[in-house]
Amino acid sequence: MADTARTATNTLEPYFMPFTMNRQFKSAPRIVISAKDMHYTTDDGRKLLDGSAGMWCVNAGHGREKIIKAIQAQAAQMDYAPAFQCGHPGAFELSARLSAMLPGDLDYIFFGNSGSDAVDTALKIALAYHRQNGEATRTRMVGRERAYHGVGFGGTAVGGISNNRKQFGNLIAGVDHLPHTFNLSEMAFSKGQPKWGAHLADELERIVALHDPSTIAAVIVEPVAGSTGVLVPPEGYLQRLRAICDKHRLLLVADEVITGFGRVGDAFASEHFGIQPDMITIAKGLTNAAVPMSAVAVSKNIYETLMAGPAGVELFHGYTYSGHPLACAAGLATLEVYAEEGLFDRAKSMAPTFEAALHGLRGLPNVIDIRNVGLMGAVEFAARRGAPGARGFDIYLKCFETGLIIRQIGDAIAMSPPLIISEAQIGEMIDILDGAIRAAN
């Protein structure tokens, strides 16, 4: 099997790879061919400890038998069911399960296929909600600098990572951005939530005053900004955002595509940080990444407002694969694994060990910051003169060569291991990263 996979690398050219330096990769490919529990296996037979849960998504570890069998059984019974004007039991059952575990009155679930379309769905629901309320002028969206909300037109527009935006022009009109929450001089080497920075939420008042609240539909933030390098919210920051949204009747959308399903030690980061959004976007850990799936959870108020509209279709939106039978089977099995093995509580109990090990890297060459919450964290490095991102990429490559796969984000390394990780594996992960940092110049 390994020989076959290695031979196949000779046909790399046709694949236009996402978020990848295609020319660099195809000159020296990094190929994985199998995965089980905490490890990938490469095409040359090496084991890689998975320090990033795939891409923040394989929360229960790889190759889980219950999930595999659920997908196989569903495929044998019914591979697909129409999503429009028709339903199947799995979609209703999964919706009910999610409704019961989501915080507050986020009781209604709209299914999609990825975090990107979950965000675009949430933005469209916000527009439809205000129009139904007789406030069609509320069309402006407020995102945040350094935010990642997927790659759809809406999600890219409200996102705030410049490299994700600069090739594509204006995208959609009527978007403003809050400042990001990171300040190295005030926050460096914070453990958990930084003490400084709650006042940054008050920038929303300035944006509201600039545009007038009657023009603003929603504010969208990641409770923890993940893809920009694990920016943990300052103490009190999210609560202040919630209060300002309430004051001006703006919808607050929490993008929990990364933080949902135990990543921070509770089922959802909104619950962990003590806020109640009007909508939550979820994906990744929803199915343990075994089948692509996402969802938007909406409040009772939003749902009932839309249901009060004219007779007929209440929301002209959806996807061919909304509530796909195989995805629903994977989702139900994944939730069972989380519950049966107490993985959210496990993440909470392992977080102090992870934090101590991660912050043990302080003082190594070029390490300028370490930050963490739950089982997610990042180490940031000083950039090389004239070569931003080069040091981070070299550290990523060295980790791959020596048995660890992690996420490189510019000159930072992010880690979000599966929730099944052991104390010994945390130590192994940090030891490998330690060696890679020391090897980089």
N, C-alpha and C positions, 0 to 999 in steps of 0.2 A: 504493500500500500504506500509506504514511504517512497519507494522508487518511482511508483506511478505519479505521485504528487510532485516529486522533484523534476521528473520529465516534463510535467505539465507547465512548469515555470517557463519553459521555452515559448509558450504561447501567451505571454502576459500582455502583449501590446494592445489587443482590442478593448480591454477593460479600462474605461475612463474612471479612475478611482476618486471617491469623494474625499474632500479635505485632506488630500495627500499630495506630496511632492512626487508626481507620477514619474518624472524622469529619474529622480534619485532612487525611488523604490524599485523601478524596473531594472536598474543597474545592479542592485543588491537586494533582492526580494527577501521579505520576512514572511514566511508561510507557516500557518498553523493548520493541522489536519484533523485534530480531535481534541476533545475536552471532557474532563470528568472531575466533579467536585471542585477542588481549588486549583486545578492545573490545566493548562493547554499542553499539547504535544506538537512540536514542530515537525516539518517534513524531514529533518535529519535526526529525528528521534529524541530530541532533548525535551525535558519537562520545564515548563514555565509556570511559576507561581503567579496566579492571576491577582494582581494588586489593584485592579480597577473594575472588577465585576463586569468584564467585557468592556462596555462603555457605560458604566454606572447602572447596569441593568440586570445582571445575573445575580440577584440578591440571595437566592437560595443555593447558589453553586450550580455547577454544570451537570448535565446528564441525569437529572432527577427522575427516578423511575416512575413515580406517581404521575408526573406531568407528561412523560413520554407515553405512558399507557393511555392516559386520557385523550391525547391527540390521536393516537392510533385507533382507539375505539370510536371516536367521533368521525374520523375519516372513513371508517368502514360503514358507519351507519348513515351519515349524510355529509357530503363534502362541502356543500354550499346551499344557502337558502337566500332568496331575494330579500334585500334589506328594506325595500319600499313597499308599503301596503301589505306586508306579510311579515311574519315573525317565526321564531323557533324557541323552544323552551330554554336553551342555554343563555340567550341574551337576557331574558327576563330574570332568570335565576341569578346570573352574575350581577345584574343591576341591583337586585334586592340585597345581595351580599355586600356590595360596595356601599349602598345606601346605609346599611346598618353600621358600617365601620367608619364612615366619613364623619368629620366633626359637625356639630350643630345640625342645621336643617338642610344640609346639602344632600337632598334625598332623591334627586333626579339625575339620570346618567345618560349622556349622549355619546355614543361610541364612534371612534375613528380608527386610524391606522398607525399614527405616529405622533410624537410630541409636537411636531410642526403643525400638523393639521388640527391637533387639539387646540393649539393657541389660536389659529385662524378661526376655528369654530367658536371659541369663547369670545373673540372680538366681534364676530357677526351676531352672536346671541346678545351681546351688550347693545349693539346698534338696534336690533329688532325690539329689545325690551323697552328702550327709551322711546322708540317710535310708537309702540303700542301704548305707552303711557302719555302720548300726546306731546312728547318733547323730541321731535325729530331733529332739532338743532343740535342735539348732543351727539356729535360725531367724532370729536377729537379723542385720540388715545394718548395716554402718557406712559412711556416706558422709563427705562433707566440706563444711563451710561454703563458700559461694560456688561450689559445683560445679554443673555442668549435665550431666545424664544423660538428656536427652530429656524427653518430656511424658507418658509412660505413668504409670500409678499408681505402679509400682515405681520408675521412674526419677525421677519428681518427688519421691517420698518420700526417696530417698537423696540427691537433689540438695539444694543449699543456697543457692539464690537466692530471697530472701524473696518477691519479687513473683511468682515462678512458683508459689508455694505458698499464699499467703494467701487466695486465693479458694476453696480447695478442701478446707479442713478437714484432718482427720487423715490422709487417704489410706490408708496401711497402718500397722499397729502394729509395734512392735519394731524401730525404727530409731534409731541414734545417729549423731552427727556429730563428726568431727575438726575442730579449728580450721583455718581457711584459712591459707595460708602467706605472706600479704602483710603487710608492715610498712613503711610509707612512710619512717619515720625511719631504718630500718636498710638499706633496699634501693633507695632512689630512684636512678634512672638506672643501674641495673645493666646490664651488657652480658653476655648469656647468663645462666648460673646465678648467683644471689646467693650470697655467701659465708656469710651469716647465715641461720639458720633450720632447720638439720637437726634440732635438738632438738625441734621441733614434732611430729615423728613419734612422740616418746615419749608423747604424749597417748593413743596407742592403748593403751599399757600401763594407763593410768588407766581407760579404757573397759572393757578386759578385766577389770580388777580389780573394777569396779563391777558388771558383769553376769555374770561368770564365763565363761571361755572355752568351756565346754560349751554355752553358749547362742548363740554367735556363728557364723554360717555364712561370711560373706565381708566383705571390705573392698573398696570400689570407689573408685578415684581416676582422674582424668585426669592423665596424666604432665605435661602442660601444661594448666592450666585455661583454656580458650579463650574460651568465651562470657561469662565474667565479666570479660574484659579482658586476656587473655594473662598469666597468673601462672605464671612459670617456676619449677620446683622448686629449692629451695636445694640446694647441693652436699651430697650424702650423705643427703638426706631420703628419697628413694625406696628407697635401700638399707636404711635403718633400718626403714622400713615392712615391707619384704620379710622382714627378720630377725625382727621381732616376729610377723609372720604365721606364719613357720616355727615359731617357738618354741611358739605356741599352736594350731598346725594350723588356721589360718584360711586360706581361699582368698583370693588377691589377684587382683582383676579390674582390668585396665588399660583404661579407656575411651579408645580411640584413634580414635573416630569422626572427630575433627578431625585428629589428629596422624599418622594412618596415611598411607602411600604418599607419602613423601618430604618432608612438610611441614617437618620439622626437619633434613633433610639426610641421613637414613637412611631405610630402608624403613619402620621403625616407631620411635616415640620410646622404647619399652622397650629396643630395641637401642641407640639413641643414648645413653641414660642408664645402660645396663649393668645392667638388672634382668630377671628372668625371671618374668612373671606366670603364674598358673594358667589364666587366660582373657584374651583380648583381644577387645573389641568393635570392629568396623570398619564403615564405610559410606562416604558421601560420595565420596572419591577412588577407591573400589573400581570404580566404573563411569564415573568422570569426571562423575558426576551426569547422564549421558545417559538412564539408566533407573534408577528407585529400586531400591536393593538394599542389604542389610546382611548381616553375618555375625558369628557368635561362633566364635572359634577356641578349642578346649579342649585341655587337655593329655592325653597318653596315659593318665595315671593316672585322670583323671576319666572319660574315654571307656570305658576297660576296666572301671572300677568299675560303670558303668551297664550295660555289656554283660553283666556277671556276674549280673544280676538274673534274676527268673523268666522263663521263656519267654514270648514275646509282645512287645508294644510296649514298648520300653525307656524311652521318654520320651513321655509323653502331652502333646505340645506341638507346635505348628507353625502354618503360615500357608498359605492358599490359594495365595499367590504365592511361597512358598519356592522358591528356585532357578528362578525364572521363566525360560523360554528366552531371551527378549529381553534380560533383565538379564544372564544368563550370557554371551551373545554380546557384550554391551557390556563386561562385565568382562574377558573374555579379550582382546578387542581393546585395551582400556585398558592392561592389563599389558604387552602387546606394545609399545605406544607408549612406555610408561615405559622398557622395556628397550632398545628400538631407539635411542631418543634420549638415553639416559643421564640421565633427568630428575632422579633422586635425587642423582646426583653433581653435576648442574648446580645444583640447589638448594644443595648444600653449598658449591660454588664461588662462588655469588652471595651467600651469606649475609654475608660481610664487607662487601661493597659496600652491601647493604641496611642492615646495622647502622650503618655510618658515616653514611649518608645520613639514617637515622631519628634518630640521636642528634645530628645537626646542627641539629635543631629545638630543642634545649635552649637556654633563655634567651629564647624567644619569650613574649609575654604569656600569663600564666595557665597555662603548662605546668609541671606539678608532678612529672611522672614520665614516663620513657620506658623500655620494657623490650622484650626481643626474644630470640628463639632461632630459628635456621634462617631460613626465609622466613615468619615470623610475628612481629608486633610490635604494640605499642600505645603511644599517647600519651595521657596523662591530664591533665585540666584541673581547675583550681580551680572548684568549683561556685559559681554565682551565689547570693547570699543569698536564701533562700526559694524557689529555683527549681532544685532539683537536676535535672540532665539537660538543662536548657535550652541551656546553652552548647554542649554536645556535639552537640545536635540542630541548632543553627544552623550549626555547622562542617560537619556532614554535608550539610546543604542547600546550603551555599555550594560545597562540593566537587562536588556533583551538578550545580549550575548551571555550574560552570567546567570540567567535563570529567573527573570522577573519581567512581567509586562505591566506597564503603568501608562498614565496619560501625560504626554508632554503638552504644555500650554505656554508657548513662548519660552521664557526663561523660568518657568515654574514646572514642577512635577506634581500632579494630583494623584491621590490614592483614594480608592473607595472599594475595599475588598468585599467579596461576598460575606454575608452575615454569618456564615458558618465557620469563618476563620478561627483558628486556635491561637492561644498565646504563643506557642512555639512558632507558628507560621507568621505571626506579627513580627517576632524577633528575626526570623529569616528574611522577611521582606525588608526590614529596616537595615539589616546587615548588608544585603546586596546593594541597597541604595547608598549606604555609607561608602562602600567600596567604589561605586560609580562616581560619587561626588569627589572623592579623593583622587580618582584617576583623571578627572577632567581638569584642564588647565584654565 
